Amino acid sequence: MIRTAVIMLMLISTFAIAKDIETEISQTSKTLKNFDRNYASINSKMAKTAKSILKKKRTVLKQRKKINALEDQLKSKAKTLTTSREALRSLTDEQETLNRRQQQLRNDLSELMARVVSLAMVQEDNNTLSPDAIMSEEIFKELGNHTRKQIQSMSAELRSNTNNLHRLTGKTAKLKTEISAIEHEKEKLEKEKHSNEKALKDLQHKKNRYKREIKALLSQKNELKKTLENLHIIQESETQKAQAKAEQKRTEALLASKPLPKVKSVGSSYHKARTRRYRGKKTIAPLNGYTVLKRYGTYTDPIYRIKIFNESVSLKP
C-alpha cells in the first residue's frame, strides 16, 4: 500500500509539472500570436508610410523643377528689364535733349521774327527800301523758314521719342508686374517645398522608428521561439521520464507482490568456466566513446538472482 501511494504521489507530481509546462507553452504561443499581429500592424503602417514618402518625394521633385524654371524666367525677365531700363534712360535723356533743342529753336525763331518785324517797322518809318534792308529782310525770312523746318523735324522726332518712351514705360511696367508675379509664385512654391520637405523628413523618421520596432519584435519573437522549443523539449523529456518511472514502479510493484525463489549459486544450473588470464601482446587498441554493458566473467542477475557467466563483452557507443 505504501509503495502504491508513493507511486501515485510521484505520478501526481509528474502530472503537475507537465501541466505547468503545458500552461507555459500555451502562454508563450499566445504571446507569439500577439507578436505576429503587432508585426503585421507595424509592417502595414510602414508600408503606408513608404508610399507617402514616395508621393512626397515626387511632389518635392516637381516643385524643385518648377522653382528652377521660375528662376530661369526671373533671370530672363530681369535681363530684359535691365535692357529696357537702360533704353528708357537713354530715350529719356534724348527726349530731354530734344526738348532743350526745340525750345532753343523756338526761342531763335521768336528772335528772328522779332527782328523781321522790327526791320519792317523801321523801313515803314523811313519810307526807304535800301538794298541792305531788302537783303536783311530776305535773310531773316530764310532763317525763319529754316528754323521752322528744324522745329517741325524736331517735333516729329519728339513725337517718335515720346511714343517710344510710352512703349518702353509700358514694357518696363509690364516686366515689373511679371517679375513681381513670378517672385510671388516662387516664394509660395518655396514655402510649400519647405513644408513638404519637413513632412518628408518626419515621414522618414516615422519609417525608421517602425523599422526599429519591427527589428525589436523579430528579436523578441526569435527568443520566444527558442523558449517554446525548449519547453517542448522539456515537456517531451518529462513525459518520457514519467513514463519510464511509472513503468519501473509497476515492475517493482509486480516483483514485490510475487517473491521469486532463491537460486543457489552452486549446483547443476551454474558452472564456473575454467579461464586463464591472457598475458600476451595486445592486438586491438581500446575503444574510446563506448560504454560497457556486460563485462566478461560471472555476474548476478539483479531481478532473478541467478549467476550467469558471460563469455564475451557487450559495448554501447
QUISUL-V45898 format. One record per helix or strand. SS is the DSSP state (~ for helix, > for strand). FROM is the first residue (numbers start at 1). LEN is the number of residues. If there is no record, write none. Layout:
BEGIN
ss=SS from=FROM len=LEN
ss=SS from=FROM len=LEN
END
This chain:
BEGIN
ss=~ from=2 len=125
ss=~ from=131 len=127
ss=> from=291 len=4
ss=> from=297 len=4
ss=> from=307 len=4
ss=> from=314 len=3
END
